[in-house]
């Protein structure tokens, strides 16, 4: 199995560990400390060594920050985790706060005591984050103190070692462009930014630029490290050679100079002493990198990571790969859904479902000589009330049976060498209630609205997020997460900068892959989410129109549960889209399955009209 079902959260340790942290801070005349769920690369997925927030609080979500003061402790989470944090952290120790509406900087500005000294690890906060924290503290008459040592690393006596998983070369057949050509593009971009060098801090950018993959973090094929890209064409990669075989090391030495990670700080300081202008992405680069450059005479050029947009706009090889991956993955999910539909209600539990789905994906990979490399995230397998926990992770302690009359929310994905997938379907176990059908159809209307959308060049995710919510708002409901995130090419299932959300300010361009996943959650009862991945298509002229319009090509190929569709709530155009989608699913997935599964698929994709 690529995931486990052991309980990762332990709220019972919170009081003891907060007391230890307070003692350490008091000895150093500090009044507080920030503990983000972050590593030196500011990635969503972190190695076990960097799970400092989980160690302190028990909270196992992918985003959050704890602020421990002498007289109180707060934990900031977003709308995905408002239920989860209360289960996983000791509410007698930690007070939940909104990471969106009242983030740490805002809270500090409003509530920090005058004269307070609040510590933070400058490796775990971006330049922009640290700047906001300093400004907030100054407003309150307090001070943010950058620490040379992270107290969690001192107190966490059995902290795991840094990961050393093997680095592999990503084949040109899937990458679509040689690494030397990508690096040349980046060098030109650095020069246009008015910099002599650029530090790549995002391991996804390293993976893309050097055409390498790794295994240092869960479910995302990343090799942790840093790179300094030189505008003149000389590049340096800071990565532990113990992760490289002979072939990989020989490949990389043709592209760059290799250094151990500990050499990053002195090399960066050396460049700065020579007057280098170092480009750093303020939204991604650790604040520690900024201080190294500025304190040794260099100039910081604040500019976005030059690899982020080229990485997000997939080339023809990457697009062909993701289409193939989605056909393979669609066949696997269809096999699973047909199996699930044959089972008696109450005979299967959440863990069994996860295990069976992974087996289906593994079999589909073997059948096409494209092995399943990993799942792209821990499968969200939520039956009944567990489905209302937006980022629920099933454990042996929470495992529930899929009982008659309940909904089952299944959000899962796979990592194949040719593409990354992410799909959510909500399934009725037995007959759904009228309310369930109505809510599920509202969610489906939101998904179809995004799927059918045409939009001009320059459109951003925030411009279209409301399209997915129109039916929700008309019914007086909503959901507390974005409508879509970017997806990588055998990389992170959550890839920026593109997203469909109120905060999605990046323009959507041809070749970007995004999720399309509206939802609805009724705490304590059920959750509904439907998710397809979509590809931004080239602009095309519409008959009678004045300007060319982009659109979305749906990549995911799995039917929706007909028991949860109320056709009378769909417009003629929405019904036409749904029938056409199901016809396409049958045409593309039908040849990949057989027997009982094919018969199930034919029934599941029959026209609704």
C-alpha positions as CSV (number, residue, x, y, z in Angstrom):
1,X,0.0,0.0,0.0
2,X,1.1,3.5,-0.8
3,X,-0.7,4.8,2.3
4,X,-1.2,3.6,5.8
5,X,-4.2,3.8,8.1
6,X,-2.5,4.4,11.4
7,X,-3.7,7.4,13.5
8,X,-1.1,10.1,13.0
9,X,-2.6,12.7,15.3
10,X,-2.0,12.5,19.0
11,X,-3.7,15.4,20.9
12,X,-2.7,13.9,24.2
13,X,0.9,15.3,23.9
14,X,0.0,18.9,23.2
15,X,-0.1,20.2,26.8
16,X,3.3,18.6,27.7
17,X,5.0,19.8,24.5
18,X,3.7,23.3,24.7
19,X,5.0,23.5,28.3
20,X,8.4,22.3,27.1
21,X,8.4,25.0,24.4
22,X,7.4,27.7,26.8
23,X,10.2,26.7,29.1
24,X,12.7,26.9,26.3
25,X,11.4,30.3,25.2
26,X,11.4,31.7,28.8
27,X,15.1,30.8,29.2
28,X,15.9,33.0,26.1
29,X,13.6,35.9,27.1
30,X,11.1,35.2,24.3
31,X,7.4,35.6,24.7
32,X,6.2,33.4,21.9
33,X,7.1,31.2,18.9
34,X,5.4,30.5,15.5
35,X,5.3,26.9,14.3
36,X,4.1,26.7,10.6
37,X,3.4,23.5,8.8
38,X,6.2,24.1,6.4
39,X,9.8,23.2,5.4
40,X,12.6,25.1,3.9
41,X,11.0,24.9,0.5
42,X,7.5,26.1,1.5
43,X,5.9,23.1,-0.1
44,X,2.5,21.6,0.8
45,X,3.9,18.1,1.3
46,X,6.8,17.9,3.7
47,X,9.2,15.1,4.8
48,X,8.5,13.4,8.2
49,X,11.4,15.5,9.7
50,X,9.5,18.7,8.9
51,X,6.2,17.8,10.5
52,X,6.8,20.1,13.4
53,X,3.3,21.4,13.7
54,X,2.0,17.8,14.0
55,X,4.5,17.0,16.6
56,X,3.5,20.0,18.7
57,X,-0.3,20.0,18.3
58,X,-1.3,16.6,16.9
59,X,-3.0,18.3,13.9
60,X,-2.1,16.4,10.7
61,X,-3.6,18.7,8.0
62,X,-1.6,20.1,5.1
63,X,-1.9,23.7,6.1
64,X,-1.8,25.4,9.5
65,X,0.2,27.5,12.0
66,X,0.5,27.4,15.7
67,X,1.3,30.5,17.8
68,X,2.5,29.6,21.3
69,X,2.6,32.5,23.8
70,X,3.2,32.4,27.6
71,X,-0.5,32.6,28.4
72,X,-2.2,31.0,25.4
73,X,-1.7,28.9,22.3
74,X,-3.6,29.3,19.0
75,X,-3.8,27.1,16.0
76,X,-4.7,28.7,12.6
77,X,-6.4,26.5,10.0
78,X,-8.5,27.2,6.9
79,X,-12.0,26.1,6.1
80,X,-11.0,22.6,5.0
81,X,-9.8,21.7,8.5
82,X,-12.3,23.4,10.9
83,X,-13.7,20.0,11.9
84,X,-10.4,18.0,11.7
85,X,-8.4,20.4,14.0
86,X,-10.9,19.9,16.8
87,X,-10.5,16.1,16.6
88,X,-6.7,16.1,16.4
89,X,-5.6,18.9,18.8
90,X,-6.3,19.4,22.4
91,X,-8.9,22.2,22.6
92,X,-8.0,22.7,26.2
93,X,-4.6,23.8,25.0
94,X,-5.1,25.3,21.6
95,X,-7.7,27.8,20.5
96,X,-8.6,27.5,16.8
97,X,-8.4,30.6,14.6
98,X,-9.0,31.2,10.9
99,X,-5.9,31.0,8.7
100,X,-7.8,33.0,6.1
101,X,-9.9,35.6,8.0
102,X,-7.6,36.1,10.9
103,X,-4.1,34.9,10.0
104,X,-1.1,35.1,12.4
105,X,0.0,38.5,11.2
106,X,-3.4,40.0,11.6
107,X,-3.8,38.4,15.1
108,X,-0.4,39.6,16.2
109,X,-1.1,43.2,15.0
110,X,-4.4,43.2,17.0
111,X,-3.4,41.2,20.1
112,X,0.3,41.0,20.7
113,X,1.5,42.6,24.0
114,X,3.6,45.8,23.7
115,X,7.2,44.9,24.1
116,X,6.6,41.2,23.4
117,X,9.4,39.3,21.5
118,X,8.0,36.5,19.3
119,X,10.4,34.1,17.7
120,X,10.2,32.5,14.3
121,X,12.4,30.3,12.1
122,X,13.4,32.3,9.0
123,X,13.9,29.1,7.0
124,X,10.2,28.2,7.5
125,X,8.6,31.6,6.5
126,X,8.7,33.2,3.1
127,X,10.1,36.7,2.5
128,X,6.5,38.0,2.1
129,X,5.3,36.2,5.2
130,X,8.2,37.5,7.3
131,X,7.7,41.0,6.1
132,X,4.0,40.9,7.1
133,X,4.9,39.5,10.5
134,X,7.5,42.2,11.2
135,X,5.0,44.9,10.1
136,X,2.2,43.4,12.3
137,X,4.5,43.2,15.3
138,X,5.6,46.7,14.9
139,X,2.0,47.9,14.8
140,X,1.4,46.2,18.1
141,X,4.7,47.6,19.6
142,X,6.1,44.0,19.6
143,X,9.1,42.5,17.8
144,X,9.5,39.4,15.6
145,X,12.9,37.7,16.3
146,X,14.5,35.5,13.7
147,X,16.1,32.5,15.5
148,X,19.2,30.6,14.4
149,X,17.8,27.5,16.1
150,X,14.3,26.1,15.8
151,X,13.3,25.1,19.3
152,X,11.1,22.2,18.0
153,X,14.2,20.6,16.5
154,X,15.8,20.8,20.0
155,X,12.8,19.4,21.9
156,X,11.9,16.7,19.3
157,X,14.4,14.2,20.5
158,X,13.4,11.4,18.0
159,X,13.0,13.7,15.0
160,X,13.5,11.7,11.8
161,X,16.6,12.2,9.7
162,X,16.5,14.1,6.4
163,X,15.2,11.9,3.5
164,X,17.6,10.3,1.1
165,X,15.3,8.7,-1.5
166,X,16.8,8.0,-5.0
167,X,16.8,10.6,-7.7
168,X,15.8,9.4,-11.2
169,X,16.0,11.0,-14.6
170,X,12.6,11.9,-16.1
171,X,12.5,10.6,-19.7
172,X,12.4,13.1,-22.5
173,X,9.4,11.2,-23.9
174,X,7.4,12.4,-21.0
175,X,9.2,15.7,-20.2
176,X,8.9,16.9,-23.8
177,X,12.0,19.2,-23.6
178,X,15.6,18.7,-22.8
179,X,16.8,20.0,-19.4
180,X,19.6,22.0,-21.1
181,X,17.0,23.8,-23.1
182,X,14.9,24.5,-20.1
183,X,17.9,25.8,-18.2
184,X,18.8,28.1,-21.1
185,X,15.3,29.5,-21.0
186,X,15.6,30.1,-17.3
187,X,18.9,31.8,-17.7
188,X,17.4,34.2,-20.2
189,X,14.5,34.9,-17.9
190,X,16.9,35.6,-15.0
191,X,18.7,38.1,-17.2
192,X,15.4,39.8,-18.2
193,X,14.6,40.1,-14.5
194,X,17.7,42.3,-14.0
195,X,19.4,39.6,-11.9
196,X,22.7,37.8,-12.2
197,X,21.5,34.7,-10.4
198,X,18.2,33.2,-9.2
199,X,17.7,30.7,-6.4
200,X,15.2,28.0,-7.2
201,X,13.7,26.9,-3.8
202,X,10.7,25.0,-5.0
203,X,11.6,21.3,-5.6
204,X,8.9,21.2,-8.3
205,X,10.9,23.7,-10.2
206,X,14.1,21.7,-9.7
207,X,12.3,18.6,-10.9
208,X,11.0,20.4,-14.0
209,X,14.1,22.3,-14.9
210,X,16.6,19.4,-14.5
211,X,14.1,16.7,-15.7
212,X,14.5,14.7,-12.5
213,X,12.1,13.1,-10.0
214,X,12.6,11.8,-6.5
215,X,10.8,10.5,-3.4
216,X,11.7,12.8,-0.5
217,X,8.1,13.7,0.4
218,X,4.9,11.7,0.5
219,X,3.1,11.0,-2.8
220,X,4.9,13.7,-4.8
221,X,8.0,12.7,-6.8
222,X,10.3,15.4,-5.5
223,X,14.0,15.5,-4.7
224,X,14.5,18.1,-2.0
225,X,17.3,20.6,-2.8
226,X,18.1,24.1,-4.1
227,X,19.6,25.5,-7.3
228,X,21.3,28.7,-8.2
229,X,20.6,29.5,-11.9
230,X,23.2,31.8,-13.4
231,X,22.1,34.3,-16.1
232,X,25.5,33.7,-17.8
233,X,24.6,30.0,-18.1
234,X,26.5,28.4,-15.1
235,X,24.3,26.6,-12.7
236,X,24.7,25.0,-9.3
237,X,22.5,22.3,-7.7
238,X,22.6,21.7,-4.0
239,X,21.5,18.2,-3.3
240,X,22.8,15.2,-1.4
241,X,24.8,13.0,-3.8
242,X,23.8,10.0,-1.7
243,X,20.4,10.2,-3.4
244,X,22.1,9.8,-6.8
245,X,23.2,6.7,-8.7
246,X,26.1,6.8,-11.1
247,X,23.9,7.5,-14.1
248,X,22.0,10.3,-12.4
249,X,25.1,12.0,-11.1
250,X,26.8,11.8,-14.5
251,X,23.7,13.2,-16.1
252,X,23.4,16.1,-13.7
253,X,27.2,17.0,-13.8
254,X,26.7,17.8,-17.5
255,X,24.1,20.4,-16.6
256,X,25.4,22.0,-13.4
257,X,28.0,21.9,-10.6
258,X,26.8,19.6,-7.8
259,X,27.2,20.6,-4.1
260,X,26.0,19.2,-0.8
261,X,23.0,21.2,0.7
262,X,25.2,22.7,3.5
263,X,27.1,24.6,0.8
264,X,24.1,26.7,-0.2
265,X,24.6,29.4,2.4
266,X,28.3,30.0,1.9
267,X,28.0,29.9,-1.9
268,X,25.1,32.4,-1.8
269,X,27.1,34.6,0.5
270,X,30.2,34.4,-1.8
271,X,28.1,35.6,-4.7
272,X,26.7,38.4,-2.7
273,X,30.1,39.6,-1.6
274,X,30.9,40.0,-5.3
275,X,27.9,42.2,-5.8
276,X,25.6,39.7,-7.3
277,X,21.9,40.6,-7.9
278,X,20.0,37.5,-6.6
279,X,16.5,36.8,-7.7
280,X,14.2,35.4,-5.0
281,X,10.5,34.7,-5.2
282,X,9.0,36.5,-2.2
283,X,6.1,34.1,-2.1
284,X,8.3,31.0,-2.1
285,X,11.8,31.8,-0.9
286,X,12.7,31.5,2.8
287,X,13.4,34.8,4.5
288,X,16.7,33.4,5.6
289,X,17.9,33.5,2.0
290,X,17.1,37.2,1.8
291,X,19.1,38.0,4.9
292,X,22.1,36.0,3.7
293,X,22.2,38.1,0.5
294,X,21.6,41.5,2.1
295,X,23.9,40.9,5.0
296,X,26.8,40.1,2.7
297,X,26.5,43.0,0.3
298,X,24.3,41.5,-2.4
299,X,21.1,42.8,-3.9
300,X,17.8,40.9,-3.7
301,X,15.6,41.1,-6.8
302,X,12.1,40.1,-5.8
303,X,10.5,38.4,-8.7
304,X,8.4,35.2,-9.3
305,X,10.1,31.9,-9.7
306,X,11.0,31.8,-13.5
307,X,10.1,28.1,-13.7
308,X,6.6,28.4,-12.4
309,X,4.7,29.4,-15.5
310,X,6.7,27.3,-18.0
311,X,6.1,24.3,-15.6
312,X,2.4,25.1,-15.4
313,X,1.8,25.4,-19.2
314,X,2.2,21.8,-20.3
315,X,3.9,21.0,-23.6
316,X,2.5,18.6,-26.2
317,X,4.3,15.6,-24.7
318,X,3.1,16.3,-21.2
319,X,-0.5,16.8,-22.5
320,X,-0.4,13.5,-24.4
321,X,1.0,11.8,-21.3
322,X,-1.8,13.2,-19.0
323,X,-4.5,12.1,-21.5
324,X,-3.1,8.6,-21.5
325,X,-2.8,8.6,-17.7
326,X,-6.4,9.7,-17.4
327,X,-7.7,6.9,-19.7
328,X,-5.7,4.4,-17.7
329,X,-6.9,5.8,-14.4
330,X,-10.5,6.1,-15.6
331,X,-10.5,2.4,-16.4
332,X,-9.2,1.7,-12.9
333,X,-11.8,3.8,-11.1
334,X,-14.6,2.3,-13.3
335,X,-13.4,-1.2,-12.3
336,X,-13.6,-0.1,-8.6
337,X,-17.1,1.6,-9.0
338,X,-18.5,-1.5,-10.7
339,X,-17.2,-3.7,-7.9
340,X,-18.6,-1.3,-5.2
341,X,-22.0,-1.3,-6.9
342,X,-22.2,-5.1,-6.7
343,X,-21.4,-5.1,-3.0
344,X,-24.1,-5.3,-0.3
345,X,-24.5,-2.1,1.7
346,X,-22.6,-2.4,5.0
347,X,-20.3,-5.1,3.7
348,X,-17.4,-2.7,2.9
349,X,-15.7,-0.1,5.0
350,X,-13.6,2.9,4.1
351,X,-10.2,1.2,4.4
352,X,-11.4,-1.7,2.2
353,X,-12.5,0.8,-0.4
354,X,-9.1,2.5,-0.4
355,X,-7.2,-0.8,-0.6
356,X,-9.4,-2.1,-3.5
357,X,-9.0,1.2,-5.5
358,X,-5.3,1.1,-5.2
359,X,-5.3,-2.5,-6.4
360,X,-7.4,-1.5,-9.4
361,X,-4.9,1.3,-10.2
362,X,-2.0,-1.1,-9.9
363,X,-3.6,-3.6,-12.2
364,X,-4.4,-0.9,-14.8
365,X,-0.8,0.2,-14.7
366,X,0.5,-3.3,-15.2
367,X,-1.9,-3.9,-18.1
368,X,-0.6,-0.9,-19.9
369,X,3.1,-1.2,-19.0
370,X,2.9,2.1,-17.1
371,X,3.3,1.1,-13.4
372,X,1.5,2.9,-10.6
373,X,4.3,4.9,-9.0
374,X,2.3,6.2,-6.0
375,X,-1.0,7.6,-5.1
376,X,-1.0,11.4,-5.6
377,X,-2.3,12.0,-2.0
378,X,-3.8,10.0,0.8
379,X,-7.2,8.9,-0.5
380,X,-10.2,10.7,1.1
381,X,-12.6,7.8,1.7
382,X,-15.5,9.3,3.7
383,X,-18.7,7.4,4.5
384,X,-21.7,9.2,5.9
385,X,-20.6,12.0,8.3
386,X,-16.9,11.4,7.5
387,X,-17.6,12.7,4.0
388,X,-18.4,16.1,5.6
389,X,-14.8,16.4,6.8
390,X,-13.3,18.1,3.7
391,X,-9.8,16.7,4.0
392,X,-10.7,13.5,5.9
393,X,-8.1,10.9,6.2
394,X,-9.3,7.4,7.2
395,X,-7.5,5.7,10.0
396,X,-8.2,2.4,11.9
397,X,-9.7,4.5,14.6
398,X,-12.2,6.4,12.4
399,X,-13.0,3.6,9.8
400,X,-16.7,3.4,9.1
401,X,-18.8,1.0,7.0
402,X,-20.6,2.2,3.9
403,X,-24.1,1.7,5.2
404,X,-27.5,1.8,3.5
405,X,-28.9,5.2,2.9
406,X,-25.5,7.0,3.2
407,X,-23.3,8.9,0.8
408,X,-19.7,7.9,0.2
409,X,-17.2,10.6,-0.9
410,X,-14.1,9.2,-2.6
411,X,-11.4,11.7,-3.6
412,X,-8.3,10.0,-4.9
413,X,-5.5,10.2,-7.4
414,X,-2.5,8.4,-8.9
415,X,1.1,9.1,-10.0
416,X,2.1,7.5,-13.2
417,X,5.3,8.4,-15.0
418,X,3.3,10.0,-17.8
419,X,0.8,12.0,-15.6
420,X,-0.8,12.8,-12.3
421,X,-4.5,12.3,-11.7
422,X,-7.0,13.5,-9.1
423,X,-10.7,12.6,-9.2
424,X,-13.7,12.8,-6.8
425,X,-16.9,11.0,-7.1
426,X,-19.8,10.8,-4.5
427,X,-21.7,7.6,-4.5
428,X,-25.1,6.7,-3.1
429,X,-25.1,3.6,-1.0
430,X,-28.6,2.4,-1.6
431,X,-31.3,4.9,-2.3
432,X,-30.4,8.6,-1.5
433,X,-32.8,11.0,0.1
434,X,-34.4,13.8,-2.0
435,X,-32.2,16.3,-0.2
436,X,-29.1,14.4,-1.1
437,X,-30.1,14.3,-4.8
438,X,-30.9,18.0,-4.8
439,X,-27.6,18.9,-3.2
440,X,-25.6,16.6,-5.4
441,X,-27.3,18.0,-8.6
442,X,-26.5,21.5,-7.4
443,X,-22.8,20.5,-7.1
444,X,-23.0,18.9,-10.5
445,X,-24.4,22.1,-12.0
446,X,-21.4,23.9,-10.7
447,X,-19.0,21.5,-12.2
448,X,-20.8,21.6,-15.6
449,X,-20.8,25.4,-15.5
450,X,-17.0,25.4,-15.3
451,X,-16.7,22.6,-17.9
452,X,-18.7,24.5,-20.5
453,X,-17.2,27.9,-19.9
454,X,-15.6,29.9,-22.6
455,X,-13.3,32.8,-21.6
456,X,-11.0,35.4,-23.1
457,X,-7.3,35.7,-22.7
458,X,-6.3,37.3,-19.5
459,X,-9.1,35.6,-17.4
460,X,-8.0,34.6,-13.9
461,X,-9.2,31.9,-11.6
462,X,-10.9,34.5,-9.4
463,X,-12.9,35.7,-12.3
464,X,-14.6,32.4,-12.9
465,X,-14.8,30.9,-9.4
466,X,-18.4,32.2,-8.9
467,X,-19.6,30.3,-12.0
468,X,-19.3,27.1,-9.9
469,X,-21.2,28.6,-7.0
470,X,-24.2,30.2,-8.9
471,X,-26.6,27.3,-8.2
472,X,-25.2,27.0,-4.6
473,X,-25.9,30.6,-3.9
474,X,-29.3,30.5,-5.4
475,X,-30.1,27.7,-3.0
476,X,-28.5,29.5,0.0
477,X,-25.5,27.2,0.3
478,X,-21.8,27.3,-0.4
479,X,-18.5,25.4,0.2
480,X,-15.4,26.5,2.2
481,X,-12.7,25.7,-0.3
482,X,-11.6,26.8,-3.8
483,X,-13.1,25.4,-6.9
484,X,-9.9,24.2,-8.5
485,X,-6.1,23.9,-8.0
486,X,-3.3,23.4,-10.5
487,X,-1.9,20.0,-11.2
488,X,1.6,19.0,-12.3
489,X,2.9,16.5,-14.9
490,X,4.1,13.6,-12.7
491,X,4.6,16.2,-10.1
492,X,2.5,17.8,-7.4
493,X,-1.2,17.2,-7.4
494,X,-1.5,20.7,-6.0
495,X,0.6,22.9,-8.3
496,X,0.6,26.7,-8.5
497,X,0.3,29.4,-9.5
498,X,-2.9,28.6,-11.3
499,X,-6.1,28.0,-9.4
500,X,-9.8,28.6,-9.6
501,X,-10.6,30.4,-6.3
502,X,-11.4,33.8,-4.9
503,X,-7.6,34.2,-4.4
504,X,-6.7,32.8,-7.9
505,X,-5.0,35.9,-9.5
506,X,-2.9,34.0,-12.1
507,X,-4.1,34.3,-15.7
508,X,-5.2,31.0,-17.2
509,X,-3.2,30.1,-20.2
510,X,-3.2,27.3,-22.8
511,X,-1.7,24.0,-21.4
512,X,-2.5,24.6,-17.7
513,X,-4.2,21.7,-15.9
514,X,-6.6,22.5,-13.1
515,X,-9.2,20.6,-11.0
516,X,-12.9,21.4,-11.2
517,X,-14.3,20.4,-7.8
518,X,-17.3,22.2,-6.3
519,X,-18.8,20.6,-3.2
520,X,-21.3,20.7,-0.4
521,X,-20.9,19.5,3.2
522,X,-23.5,18.9,5.9
523,X,-21.5,18.4,9.1
524,X,-22.4,15.3,11.0
525,X,-24.4,13.8,8.1
526,X,-22.7,13.7,4.6
527,X,-20.4,15.4,2.1
528,X,-20.6,15.8,-1.6
529,X,-17.8,16.7,-4.0
530,X,-17.4,16.0,-7.7
531,X,-14.0,16.6,-9.3
532,X,-12.7,16.3,-12.8
533,X,-9.3,17.6,-14.1
534,X,-9.5,20.0,-17.0
535,X,-7.0,21.4,-19.5
536,X,-7.0,25.0,-20.7
537,X,-7.4,24.8,-24.5
538,X,-6.1,27.1,-27.2
539,X,-8.3,30.2,-27.9
540,X,-10.7,29.6,-30.8
541,X,-13.2,31.9,-32.5
542,X,-16.9,31.4,-31.8
543,X,-19.2,31.8,-34.8
544,X,-20.5,35.4,-34.8
545,X,-18.1,36.4,-32.1
546,X,-15.5,39.1,-32.1
547,X,-12.6,37.5,-30.1
548,X,-11.1,34.1,-29.6
549,X,-12.0,32.3,-26.4
550,X,-10.2,29.7,-24.3
551,X,-12.1,26.7,-23.0
552,X,-11.6,23.6,-20.9
553,X,-11.0,20.0,-22.1
554,X,-12.1,17.6,-19.5
555,X,-9.4,15.0,-18.9
556,X,-11.1,12.8,-16.2
557,X,-13.2,9.9,-17.7
558,X,-15.4,8.4,-15.1
559,X,-19.3,8.4,-15.0
560,X,-21.3,10.2,-12.3
561,X,-23.7,8.3,-10.0
562,X,-27.1,8.6,-11.8
563,X,-28.9,8.0,-8.5
564,X,-27.7,11.4,-7.4
565,X,-28.7,13.3,-10.5
566,X,-32.1,15.0,-10.5
567,X,-32.5,15.7,-14.3
568,X,-35.3,18.2,-13.8
569,X,-32.9,20.5,-12.0
570,X,-30.6,20.6,-15.0
571,X,-31.0,22.9,-18.0
572,X,-31.1,21.6,-21.5
573,X,-27.5,22.6,-22.1
574,X,-26.4,20.9,-18.8
575,X,-28.2,17.7,-19.8
576,X,-26.6,17.8,-23.2
577,X,-23.2,18.2,-21.7
578,X,-23.7,15.4,-19.2
579,X,-25.0,12.9,-21.9
580,X,-22.1,13.9,-24.2
581,X,-19.6,13.4,-21.4
582,X,-21.0,10.0,-20.5
583,X,-20.9,9.0,-24.2
584,X,-17.3,10.0,-24.4
585,X,-16.5,8.0,-21.2
586,X,-18.1,4.9,-22.7
587,X,-16.2,5.4,-26.0
588,X,-12.8,5.8,-24.4
589,X,-13.0,3.6,-21.3
590,X,-15.3,0.9,-22.7
591,X,-12.5,-0.8,-24.8
592,X,-10.3,-0.9,-21.6
593,X,-12.7,-2.9,-19.5
594,X,-14.8,-6.0,-20.0
595,X,-17.3,-8.5,-18.6
596,X,-19.4,-7.3,-15.7
597,X,-17.5,-4.0,-15.6
598,X,-18.4,-3.1,-19.2
599,X,-22.0,-3.9,-18.6
600,X,-22.0,-1.7,-15.5
601,X,-20.3,1.1,-17.5
602,X,-22.9,0.9,-20.3
603,X,-25.7,1.3,-17.8
604,X,-23.9,4.1,-15.9
605,X,-23.4,6.1,-19.1
606,X,-26.8,5.7,-20.7
607,X,-28.4,9.0,-21.7
608,X,-30.5,10.7,-19.1
609,X,-32.8,12.4,-21.6
